[in-house]
Amino acid sequence: MIITVFSQISIDGKMTLGQGGSSKGLFERFNDDDMQFIHHFRGKVDAIMVGRNTIATDNPQLTNRYEGSSPVRIIPTASLDIPLSAKILSSPEETIIVTTEQARGHERVQQIKDHGKEVLFSGIDQVDFNLLFNQLEQRGIHHIMVEGGGNLNWQMFNLDLVDEIILMQLPIIIGGVATTTLADGEGYNDMAMIKSFNLHAFEARPNYNLLHFKRITVGQPEAFYA
Ligand SMILES: NC(=O)c1ccc[n+]([C@@H]2O[C@H](COP(=O)([O-])OP(=O)(O)OC[C@H]3O[C@@H](n4cnc5c(N)ncnc54)[C@H](OP(=O)(O)O)[C@@H]3O)[C@@H](O)[C@H]2O)c1
């Protein structure tokens, strides 16, 4: 499985405007070419994954609205607290809500299925991403774009699952101690624990800097962008 973390961030690594705010304001700084870059990448991957909180906050469609196909949408959630009005449930693209064994029998399981979307069980009380990725590989999903938020990204990094990071870094400062960053979670206070990546490519584009990092490993399949 290839995992690409793909995010729009500020200079100070924030992914949204204020605690619990939507990231949609950041997109006002992008032009059509910039949006095409995001959607073009969505057309190249098999699946796109965001955390349940991003669905609740941003209500994204997570589709490729330009040329090419849309990725399968994957949403991990233990609570299943996804609004039934969410665009991912009402739009036709394939969507997999991934939850835990403990959530079997939850009334929301059937409600999601009634919207024509799949519910997959993976893990006991939290979604087990290693198990999930094995399940997805067996369905032909080999490359997932992870589009945040900070909680989900942290887990991907903490589990050493990330092969590459693509950042569209806006030349702005947002600030805010509680505002979501690229990776939240507990963080590391020991240099032996930190995750390291190589800067593979950098390009100053008119509205943002494109930063492409790759995991430092040997013998991995090549990930790609652009
Ligand atoms: N700029 C960008 O590129 C960008 C992209 C996306 C999001 N954002 C911003 O990021 C913010 C949301 O980020 P966030 O960190 O608060 O939340 P998040 O990462 O979007 O979602 C966290 C939730 O995902 C579910 N989840 C994650 N890992 C799980 C696991 N192993 N097992 C079960 N469920 C799991 C949990 O849902 P349950 O509580 O249901 O268990 C968890 O509470 C929003 O403000 C949004 O605007 C920015």
The ligand as an ORCA input file, in Angstrom:
! r2SCAN-3c Opt
* xyz 0 1
  N      -6.124     21.926      5.115
  C      -6.342     20.645      4.915
  O      -5.699     20.047      4.050
  C      -7.359     19.929      5.754
  C      -7.765     18.668      5.343
  C      -8.669     17.970      6.143
  C      -9.144     18.516      7.327
  N      -8.746     19.751      7.688
  C      -9.239     20.315      8.961
  O      -8.915     19.423     10.007
  C      -9.899     19.527     11.044
  C     -10.324     18.154     11.474
  O      -9.212     17.477     11.957
  P      -9.255     16.654     13.307
  O      -7.869     16.328     13.651
  O     -10.094     17.374     14.294
  O     -10.078     15.357     12.923
  P      -9.936     14.247     11.769
  O      -8.558     13.725     11.724
  O     -10.563     14.750     10.520
  O     -10.928     13.137     12.343
  C     -10.671     12.522     13.582
  C     -11.720     11.454     13.773
  O     -11.545     10.413     12.811
  C     -11.876      9.180     13.400
  N     -10.700      8.310     13.472
  C      -9.406      8.622     13.232
  N      -8.633      7.553     13.462
  C      -9.448      6.559     13.876
  C      -9.237      5.211     14.271
  N      -8.023      4.637     14.319
  N     -10.327      4.489     14.638
  C     -11.548      5.019     14.613
  N     -11.821      6.290     14.238
  C     -10.771      7.038     13.882
  C     -12.342      9.473     14.819
  O     -13.742      9.629     14.707
  P     -14.738      9.180     15.898
  O     -14.695     10.301     16.870
  O     -16.023      8.979     15.237
  O     -14.193      7.913     16.469
  C     -11.643     10.791     15.124
  O     -12.295     11.542     16.122
  C     -11.034     20.345     10.482
  O     -10.991     21.621     11.089
  C     -10.731     20.451      9.006
  O     -11.154     21.688      8.477
  C      -7.863     20.466      6.941
*
